[in-house]
C-alpha cells in the first residue's frame, strides 16, 4: 500500500471516474467503490477493490478520504446530503474530495455541515478527457486548505500528472478554475470552427489554413492538437457528452451572474452548444457543435491526412 494512503472511497465510476479510481486500485491503494450501476465496478473488483452498496456505506467503511466524481452539482449534493447520504456516515478526520465539475455554492452547503463534524473538504476538478483519466495524466485544480491538499497529494499524483496538480486557492477555487478552462476551450472550438469553415469555403485547404494558424500568434492548443480528432477521424469526442458540456457552460454563465460580470460571448457559446444538443442529442460528443457549421454550409471539415 502506498505510504500515507489509508483507505480511499470512490463514488462515480463513469467515463472519467472509472479509470481514475482504477488507477488508484492498480497503484496499490485500498479502494472502496460505489456507483448507481454495480456493473461499472467489475474491473475494479477484479483488480482488488471492495464494493459498497450505497454512499453511506462508503462513508462508514473506514475511509480516510472519499472521492466523488459525479455528473452535475445536483448529483453531488444528493450523494452527500440526502437521507442516508455520504456525509452523515463520514467520521471526524475524513476528507471529502470532490473531483466533479461543480460550483462553489454546493460545496459551501456541504462544508457548512461537514466542518462541525470534523470532515475536511477539497474541490479538485480535472482536465484531460477520458484518455487522460485512463493514462493517469490529468491536470487537477485543487481548492481548499493547503495542509489538506498536501495530505491528498499521493492520490492526486496517481490520477494526474504530478507537475500539473495545482493548488489554486481556497475552497471553491478549483471549481472556478475548471469552469473557466472549459469555457475558454469551448469558445476556442467555436472560433476555430468558424475560421476553418470560412477558409474552406473561400478555397483554402483546411490543413494549409490550420498550419498557418499554428505558425501565427493565433495558435492555440485546440488548433494545434484537439481539433485534429474531427479533421482527421470525424471523432467528435463522445467520451464527454454534449449534455455535460451544456451543463458546464450553464454553470459558467450562472457563476458570472453571481459575481456580477457581463458575459455576452459565454452566453452565445452556450446558445450554440444548446442548439447542437437539440440537433444531435444529449449524448453527442462535446465537439458536435462543429457539425452545426458543417451542416449549415454543406461541407465536412476533414483534412484526409493521418495524424
Steps between C-alpha positions, in 0.01 A plus 500: 500500500638847418634693798239715671216370285262346751172383351343697215134513403403583142144578387424541129650254253410662168720590203732704723453356849527140383858517373606748770394264779642199318839672490482537879425128538784404268738731688437298816246714683232326705194629310129467578280583199135580438295592194131489412598223256674215679622363167714812461712374789583156364849594377573660837382194695706273275804720574448480878261780594211455744135577424264714712123488444439872560676832553436463874666158491809661347503759778473229764772282347788654695629714216748778568395675177189471286508623139189585300499529120141573400318652199339814648491714816155356574647149504779615733254658743272196494782252566637707787193641672192289430367268770753220555747695287877497512563789737291368788706179499845661481689509832704792625838522333378381161564712190237539228659572161259602226655458156175577314457815295272681742449842657621656826145541633443124526828440681417792730175331604681173560782670689253673734404157624838333454715741701317452832535125449877527450484401132745682276398608149697545177368584153727347237348495150708368213590565139634256241204305359438127540833411341680704767296330771603159366867599466517670841610826340217730604549860603343553841395836648465484876321748723510483879734496796868462410560234765207292372636537148843374610346194667304417185796535263577125486151448355523789256843394378360161392198643318678801353835613368688608816632826354146585383334452840442858612380647828312800361361661817237465768173310495325534165806617307543162332142504371543854370826428317350189337190687381716776352722246325200318353337821382817622325547159333140501377542857371822399321308219334226729368745764378726240337205337326386832359851579376548160334154508342549849356844408370377176341211673323743767376716232341783456751595143592397417856838360597681787329294746702550307824876494455499872427310559823748284693785717367321819602421688823146356467619149585339308787512150644161438340623600154825308533367181660136457601330591170690222324262235634224650284714601203676165470260245650151657513519440877290752694610353837197309626696417817372836628131542422364823360246518781789530748668770292174695505484449877850645541422802282182563695697489824748749354223745409344454844831564676560812292157627599573430868822702493358779285694451176323551163580207269337552162746268324448220755125532451542468121727195531247350741221561247695328219569197717133473598400522134739215420353296787151554357622393155721203583384381843621507858758226445667654196866582555612829651638609161167446325440878469753485215235305309267802513739682268567197282129441451423869449740536206493143371865405551697261719798644682749226420867508405528142386849497651588248773631630829 
